[in-house]
């Protein structure tokens, strides 16, 4: 079985200059866990996941030397300001850009299963020979396809 039989070809993507707020809205409204970042030609530049976003907004640890209730108010105000500023950051700044693992539409599904299991990824971009994103394949896609086709034939 080939990747092209399992992949989603209607890919939701982001551009490198889309803001983090734009991407978070896409993730929430489209109910997805991540997406590829592509240039104007559709070539893969990076991947961003809901986990990448959570790591970017994780509160920073700092030492507290002040009165307890005052510090709580100040930290809340600082966090809100931090989130507002982070929302305007281009998504490419927090995206994974190096060491991206991809598959091709003609790869065997065994390769996808190995990659998803080995690296604990939720989703892999599917790219063609020109490095353009032509699909994505996720753990859910694989499980759904197996359940709908293979298991029902047994």
Secondary structure, DSSP 8 states (H G I E B T S, - for coil): -BGGGT-B-S--EEETTSBHHHHHHHHHHHT-SEEEEE-TT-BEEEEEEHHHHHHHH--------S-HHHHHHHHHHHHHHHHHHHHTSBGGGTSB-SS--EE-TTSBHHHHHHHHHHH--SEEEEE-TTSBEEEEEEHHHHHHHIIIIIIHH-
